[in-house]
Amino acid sequence: METNQELEDLDNALSQSKGITHDAKYLEYPVVELQGKLSDLAEDVGLEKEMEYYLDQITEALHKLQSACFQCDEIFEEALIREEELEEMSNG
């Protein structure tokens, strides 16, 4: 009986985690805006080529950050799978 509650708690935690990490995709908007402003500024003074590398670094860092956020869901997914396997073994 306790295992059912644990499964339910983990399932709820996973759902909540996905709701939280879903917001990570919106991190892109302010970063893209910042990149655009920096790019425009660099272009205004003839430094667009020099700025390009650093803007690419920002994009790469953003993707790593988003990926790390989404990986947090895996903690709950893996725990849920382990708990389901334990329940199967105890019922089987």
KEMARBA-209475 format. One record per residue (C-alpha): residue number from 1; residue in one letter; x, y, z. Coordinates in steps of 0.05 Angstrom, whole numbers. Layout:
N
  pos  code       x       y       z
  NUM     A       X       Y       Z
...
! end
This chain:
92
  pos  code       x       y       z
    1     M       0       0       0
    2     E      57      47      18
    3     T      88      34     -50
    4     N      25      59     -85
    5     Q      31     124     -47
    6     E     105     129     -64
    7     L      88     117    -138
    8     E      35     170    -136
    9     D      82     219    -101
   10     L     137     207    -152
   11     D      88     213    -210
   12     N      63     279    -181
   13     A     135     303    -171
   14     L     152     285    -243
   15     S      92     323    -268
   16     Q     110     384    -227
   17     S     183     380    -249
   18     K     162     379    -322
   19     G     119     440    -309
   20     I     177     476    -277
   21     T     229     456    -329
   22     H     181     472    -385
   23     D     196     545    -370
   24     A     269     533    -391
   25     K     249     540    -463
   26     Y     229     612    -450
   27     L     299     629    -426
   28     E     315     638    -500
   29     Y     274     701    -510
   30     P     313     750    -466
   31     V     379     719    -489
   32     V     361     727    -562
   33     E     341     799    -549
   34     L     407     812    -514
   35     Q     445     780    -572
   36     G     407     823    -622
   37     K     424     887    -585
   38     L     498     868    -579
   39     S     500     848    -652
   40     D     468     914    -674
   41     L     516     953    -631
   42     A     577     915    -658
   43     E     551     926    -729
   44     D     544    1001    -716
   45     V     618    1006    -702
   46     G     643     954    -751
   47     L     657     899    -701
   48     E     605     848    -723
   49     K     657     795    -742
   50     E     693     802    -675
   51     M     626     797    -638
   52     E     602     736    -676
   53     Y     645     686    -636
   54     Y     619     712    -569
   55     L     547     712    -591
   56     D     557     639    -612
   57     Q     585     626    -543
   58     I     522     655    -512
   59     T     479     610    -556
   60     E     519     549    -536
   61     A     514     567    -462
   62     L     439     577    -469
   63     H     430     508    -500
   64     K     472     477    -444
   65     L     430     512    -392
   66     Q     365     490    -423
   67     S     391     418    -429
   68     A     412     418    -356
   69     C     343     442    -336
   70     F     308     386    -375
   71     Q     356     334    -346
   72     C     328     350    -278
   73     D     264     313    -299
   74     E     305     250    -307
   75     I     317     245    -232
   76     F     242     237    -221
   77     E     232     193    -282
   78     E     287     145    -260
   79     A     261     142    -189
   80     L     190     128    -214
   81     I     216      72    -259
   82     R     254      41    -201
   83     E     194      44    -156
   84     E     149      13    -210
   85     E     199     -43    -219
   86     L     200     -55    -144
   87     E     125     -58    -142
   88     E     123    -107    -200
   89     M     173    -151    -165
   90     S     134    -150    -100
   91     N      69    -165    -136
   92     G      98    -217    -183
! end
